Every structure is written in C-alpha cells, then in structure tokens.
C-alpha cells in the first residue's frame, strides 16, 4: 500500500475542518479526493462553497447516503459530535475511518453520555477505536480500522504533558491549563456569540469548569500517570481565525526544573516531524505554527520555587484537527508521515 494511491471521502466537507482536509489532500501525493459530502450543499461544486478551491480536482458535494463506497479506501469524517457516530456506523467494513468528532475519543460510554448528553449507540465500534494522538499511538494507529482524532485542546495539552507525566517530572495533583483558541474552533455554523462584533477586540472564557475536552485530557493523563488525574482546564476565545495557545502551570516533581523538562521533550520527540521545542528562552507563538501541522512546546522555571510554566501552540484546524487526521491516515496506510503536510507556517 505504501507505493499506491488511495481514494478518500471527506464526510462533512463544507465545514472548517472539512475544508482544511480538502486543502491538505489536494497536495497529497498518494491520496485522491473521491467523494465529498455536505447534505446542506448537495449537488454544488466545491468551488461554489469554497472559491479558493477552484483549481482543485474534486467531485461535487453529495449527501452522505449517496456515496458509492465500493472504491473508497478511507473516510475522513468532519461531522459534529453525536452526528458522526450514526454515520460512521453505516460505513462499510472495508473503509478505514479517521474521525475528527468527539464520538470515539472517550473510552467509557458512561463518561461520553455524561458529557455529550446522549447515549453511545455504537459501543462495538467504540471498543475498537484507537485514540489518534499520532506521536503516542503510532503502532496502534497503523493497524486500526477506526481512529478517533483528539480534540484541538487535548492535542496541545497531551503532546506537552504526557512525556513529563510519564517521566515523573511534574506533579499530577496540581495541573492548571489556561487555554486560548481562535474562533474557527467553534465551527462554521451561525452562532450569535461568534459574530464579528461579539468577538473582535475582546476575549472571554467559556465552558468554565465544564468544557468537554477536560475528561479527554484527564483520560490520557491518567493513563500516563497510572492513576486517576483531574486537571483545572479553562478555555478562552480570542479574536483570531485560527490558532491555539496553552499556558500550563505545574508543580515540578523530584527536584526537576525546566531544563530537565526540555531534555525530556527533546528526547521523546527527537524523531517526530511535527513536534518541536521553541528555541531556549523563547516562548511559542501561534504565528510560529499558523497553517502548519506543527505543535511547538516550551518550558520555563517559574519565579515561585518548585514550579514551572509550560507552553504549547498549534493551529487548531491543522495539527488540532485535519492535519492530524491526514497524519493518522498516512500512518494507517504506510505512507510517509509527512505526505501532504509539509507546508511551512504562514507568516505574517
């Protein structure tokens, strides 16, 4: 399979994550866009919805029920949570699926029901789903039929925290995650709180104490720690289109300091093409990663003794969503992990 081309369907192609999947796959040397779905735009050519894709060779959008799955090898699903599980359950067995919704991320159906307000009606699929944090589950992703891409906030948080927790460098009893995201993280549907006049020249917290990405972060940090962990997680909406920035305040363990954490992260991600440490003494910035599949990390000693300040920055639509989906697709089909993902960050 490594030297062949695959046919890919993008389910939910009219949203922001679907559009970024189109952008990335259009430059992929081994993937052909064979189907695009968007029920509200069925029958329309892609360029009518996204004029920037006028030169992309892609079929018109159709309803998901109209997809001819016979020659489809992979499906990248960009549907909202709760909707995705119903559609994915009907996709034929031969199609390998990369899901960008939350429907298959949480391993416990009761936790899913508690946080997403509906039952999980595909528990057999859930039991076989692999959590798609690419750098930490490569072997499982390679053999998976269904990969659940992490949320954007969990990708930023877990890429930073898992190595440090596993190495025993930070205390898991005192993790404060202060997160900020661009407006595209809320999706493309019309919402009053996302109007220009509501978000421009302003910043606000949301999902305070109750954001759905908290249990996902806790699930994976708990696995890394070997015991149950709760985190203090507060997201904020900032007036930019794309980008995500995490400041993590933590208590160091076993006498460790920021330099120990830099060494740990450098070692863990030495061969990871899309994770990098910011230059020593330099804090990451969303402009350093915008439009790319890169997650940039940093560690600083706090002026409070025994504490550290950790940073993680990524593009929420790329490494936080569609880019990681394509990265996982590459791993699943034995392609080079960087295929279709070698774009440099956009600046300014």
Helices and strands as residue ranges (DSSP letters): E 6-11, H 16-25, E 31-37, G 39-41, H 46-49, G 51-53, E 61-62, G 64-66, G 69-71, E 74-77, H 84-88, E 96-99, H 109-116, H 123-128, E 130-131, H 138-142, E 146-148, H 152-166, E 170-181, G 183-186, G 192-194, H 196-199, E 203-206, H 213-225, E 232-238, E 244-252, H 258-268, E 275-277, G 286-288, E 295-301, E 307-314, I 318-322, H 323-332
